[in-house]
Amino acid sequence: MAKIKIKQIGSPIRRPESQRKILIGLGLNKMHRVVELEDTPEVRGAIKKLPHMVEVVED
């Protein structure tokens, strides 16, 4: 299955608890951290919920 790289660009400070939990679920918890995950509909949905806090990194 294809992989996707996600970078955290926004801080979870002053954000709702649900958004913080989504970040933790993606494996992100610090600014500018990059994780590589499977490209699944669940991961894509989590990215769409946090467009102001994460970005997809192209190689």
C-alpha positions in Angstrom: 0.0 0.0 0.0 1.1 3.6 -0.7 2.7 5.7 2.0 2.0 9.3 2.8 4.2 11.8 4.7 2.4 14.2 7.0 4.0 17.2 8.7 2.6 19.1 11.7 2.6 22.9 11.0 0.2 24.1 13.6 0.3 24.1 17.4 -2.4 22.3 19.4 -2.4 25.0 22.0 -5.9 26.6 22.4 -7.4 23.9 20.2 -10.4 21.6 21.1 -9.5 18.3 22.7 -10.9 16.4 19.7 -8.3 18.0 17.4 -5.5 17.2 19.9 -6.6 13.6 19.9 -6.6 13.4 16.1 -3.0 14.7 16.1 -1.9 12.1 18.6 -3.7 9.4 16.6 -1.7 10.5 13.6 1.5 10.2 15.6 2.2 13.9 15.8 2.7 15.9 19.0 5.4 18.4 18.3 5.8 21.2 15.7 7.5 20.3 12.4 7.5 16.6 13.1 7.0 14.3 10.1 5.5 10.9 10.1 5.0 8.3 7.3 1.7 6.5 7.4 -0.3 4.2 5.1 -2.4 6.1 2.6 -5.9 5.0 3.8 -9.3 6.7 3.8 -9.1 7.0 7.6 -5.8 8.9 7.5 -7.1 11.1 4.6 -10.2 11.9 6.7 -8.0 12.9 9.7 -6.0 15.2 7.5 -9.1 16.8 6.2 -10.2 17.6 9.7 -7.0 19.4 10.5 -6.0 21.3 7.3 -4.8 24.2 9.5 -2.5 22.0 11.5 -1.0 19.4 9.1 0.2 19.3 5.6 1.1 16.5 3.2 4.8 16.5 2.4 5.9 15.8 -1.2 9.3 14.2 -1.8 
